[in-house]
Amino acid sequence: MRIPILKLYDCLLVSIQWELDDVTALQFQEDLLHKIHETSANGVVIDITSIDFIDSFIAKVLGDVFSMSKLMGAKVVITGIQPAVAITLIELGISLDDVMTALDLEKGLEKLQQELGD
């Protein structure tokens, strides 16, 4: 299954609604980067509320998505991080230094719009 990526103004919205497997995670990474490129999006909000836990491969792919999006000029906001996911990301050394976070999709979009000056 492909994860839907929606465009709203100059931002992309992603809500991951199921646990990620390796193939889906890699496809999402590729799809998001292509969408950033083709839409010239300035920001991305990725909602991971439905993800209760992640393994080391998925954590690395998500970390790479955050870094690659930034390299392409898009600010990233991650929303809905569950406690187990936060613990896994930190334990695996996945850097979230330049990634904004918010409790839910609505607050994430607000934070991104503030950051972009809209």
N, C-alpha and C positions, 0 to 999 in steps of 0.2 A: 504494500500500500504506500502511496505517496502522501506526504504531509502537505495539506493545502497552504499556500503562501498568498496572502491577500495584500493588495496595494491600497493604501488609504493616504491620499495626498502624496507627500514625498516620503512616506514610511511604508514598511512592510510589516504585516502582522502575521504571526505564526502561533497557532495553538495546537500543541502536540497532545492528542487525545488518547493515546495508548502507549504502553511500554514499548520502547524501541528495541529492535533486534539490530544486529550488525549491518545487514544489507540496507534496511530502512534508514538507519543513521547515516550511512555513507551516501545514500541517494539524497537525503535531506540536505546534507552538506553541499553536494554538487548543485542541487536545485536552488538553494538559497543564494549561493554565490552567483549563479547565472542570472537569477532574478534581480539581485542588487545591480549587476552589470547592465542588464537590459532596461531597467527602470530608472537608473541613477538615483536610487533611494539614498536618503541621507541618514536614515535610522531604521532599526529593526527592533521589534518587541517580540520576544519568544516566551510564550507561556508554557511552563512545564508542570503545571498544577497536577496533572494526571499521572505524572511519573513518580512512583513511590520509592523506587530504588534503581540504581544504575551499577553496571559493572565497570571494570577499569577501561575496557575498550570504548564503551559508550561515553564515559567521562572524558576520555581523550578526544574523541570526535567532537563532543560539545565544546570543549576547550579550544579546539582547533577552529570550530565554526566562529566562536567569539573573536579569536585573533584574526582570522581571515577576513571577517566582515569589517573589522577595524582597518585592516590594511587596504580594503577597497573603499574606505572613506565613510563607512556607515557606523554610527554610534549604536550600541546595543544595550537593550534593557532586558533583563531576565526576570520573569515574574513567576510567582507560585512555587518557589523552591521548597521542597519538603525537607524536614530535618535530616532524614537518612541520606538524601541526595547531597545536601550541604556538607555533611560529615565526609562522605565519599570523595567529593571534589577536593576538599582541603587535605584529607589524608593522602590523596594521590598527587598532591602538589599542582593541581590545575589552577593556573593563575586567573583570578577574576579582578585584578587591580583596576583595569579601565572599564569594567563592565558595571553598569548601574543595575540595581535590583529594586523590585517593588513587590508588594504583597499580592496584587492581582493585576489582571490585564488592563483594567481601567486606569488604575494608579500608574502602571507602567507607561501607558500611552501619554498620560498627563506629564509624567516626568520627562519623557522623550521630547514632547512638544516644548516644554520649558527649556530643556537643554539646547534644542535647535533654534530657540528664540521665536517660535511661532505663537 
